[in-house]
Amino acid sequence: MKYIEVYPSQISQAMSERSSYILVLTAGGEDSPYAGREVPILIGENEAQAIIMAVEGKQAKRPLTHDLLSNIMESYLLELKRVTIDRFEEGIFYSTLHISDGFSEKQIDSRTSDAVVLALLQRAGIEMIDSVFEETCMEAGALFNNLPQNKIDGTGKSVEALEALLRECEENEDYERAQEIMDQIRALKGDG
């Protein structure tokens, strides 16, 4: 498997939900064939705050959950070697923490947002499998530069794509999901 080094380059609040944010991971290295492309990932408010604090080198008055985990790792001489983003299924990214005790390396399943925070705190690399990157990437700035014109929500779906998904949900009689999609469409159109 081939991995691409990525780094967090931007965080912005999602349009569809007030407590959701978009983390943008950008391919590292100008000589990379993936230079100029980035992957948006929907994350929660707490994780967004933790990422911003880690990037800025700020600390809360008391340790937050990610700080606690990082402190425990340091106390027990555990090293986060790297974070890998291994899969993308049904709109969800799946990540793995590669942790070493100096003798062996363990792989631990993690939410991608938590893995990114821990990688920043531990100064570890973040890598994404190339097939996942290719499936989910877009040109740099495409998501944020086109928001007003294209009416794209925080998951990268246009109104047209959401309307097509709405029709599919109605055909399958998944009315609960259809209602959620209708709410997203209204929010994007400014109807509510």
N, C-alpha and C positions, 0 to 999 in steps of 0.2 A: 504494500500500500504506500502511496505517495502522500506526504503531508505538506501543507502550505502553512508557513508562519503567518499569523494574523495578530493584529493588535487593536485594542479599542481606540477608536478615533473620534467618536461623537456619541452623545446621548441627547435625546430630545423627547419631550412628552408626546405620547401618541394622541392622535386626534379623537379616536373613538372612545377612549376611556381615560378619565382623569388620573387614575392610579396606575396606569401602564406607561411604560417608556420604551423607546426604541434605542437599543445599543447597536452601534455600527462597528463591525469588525472589518478592518482594511487589510489587504494582503501586503506583507512586508517586502521590502527590497525593490528598488527601481528596475533591476535587471530581471525581475520575476516575470514570467509570461502572464501573471495575474495582476500585475501592477495597474492601478487605476480602476480596480474593481473592489466592491465591498459587499458585505452581507449584513442585512438588518435583522436583529433579533428582538422580539418583544420580551421585556422583562418587567418585574414589579418595581414599585416605588422604593422599597427598602434596599433592594439590590442596586438600583440606580444611584441612590445616595451613597452606598458603600463603595461603589466603583469610583464615583467622583471624589470621595474622600481619599481613597487609595491613590488615585492619580495625582491629586494635589498634595499628598503626604500629610493630610490632616488626620487627627485622631479625636474621637469623641471623649468626653470627660470620663466615661466608663466604657470598658470594652464592649463592642457590639459582637454579635454572634460570630461573624467572620474573623474579627480580631481575636476572640476567644479561641477559636479553632487554630488560628495561626500561632498564638501563644503556646497552646498545648503542644503543637508540632515542634516548636523550637525548644520547649522544655524537655521533650523526650528525644531530642536530636533526630527528628524526622525531617526529611527534605523533600519538598515538592519538586520533582525533576522537570515535569511538564504537565500541561493540560492538553488533552486531545478532544476535539469535537468529531465524533465518530459516525453519527447517523442523523438523518432528518426524516422523520416519519409523522404524517398527519399534522404538519405544522409545528412539530416539536423537535428541538435540537437535543441530542443526547451526548453527554461528555463523560470523560474519564479523568480522574486524578491519578497520576503516576507518582507514588510516594515511596521513598527509599529510607531504610533505617541504617544504611551503610553496608549491609550484607545482602539484602534482597529488595526487590521492588514489588510493591503491591499495586494493583489497579482497583480503584474504587469509583463506582458509579456516582455521578453528580449532576445536579441541574447545571446547565451551562452558565447561567448568571452567577451562581455560587462559585463555580470553578474559575470564572474570570476574576472575581473579587480575590479569591485565594491566590491565584497566579500573580496578581498585582502586589498583594501583600508579601508574598514569598519571592518575588522577582523571578518567577518562572516563565518559561515560554508558553505561548498558546499556539496550538497547531490544529488545522482542520484538514480532514481527508479531502483530497482534490475533487473527488466525485461529489461530495456534499457541497464544497465551495462552488463548483460549476453549476450545480442544480439551483443554488439559492442566491448567487451573486447578481449584482447589477453594476452598471457604470457608476463610478464615484460621483456622489452628489445627486444622482438621479432621483432618489426618494425625496429628499428635502427640497431640491431645486424646483421640482414639479408639483409640489403639493397643491397650491392654489389652482393651477391650471387643470391638472388631471384628477383632482379630488381623490387622492389615494389615502387610505386609512393606514393605521399603524402596522398592519400585517402586510402591507404592500398590495392590497386588493383595490381595484378601481370600482366605481359605482356599477359599471357594466358587469364586471365579474361577480360582484355581490348579487346583482339582480339575476344573473344566470344561476348562481348557487341557490337563491331564493326559490326560483322556479323548480329546481331539482328537489329541494326540501318539500315543497308543496306537493309535487308529484308522488313523493315517497311518504306523504302524510306525516312528516316530521315537523309538526306545527310549533313545537317549542323552539327548535333551532331556527325555524322560519321567522319567528318573532324576534329572536336575537339579531338576525340578519336585517330584518326590516328596521330595527332600532339603529343599526350601524348605518344603513342607507340614509335614514332621516338625519342622523348627525352629520354625515358628509355633505348632504344637500342643504344643511342649515335649517331643517324643518323641525328641529326639536331637540 
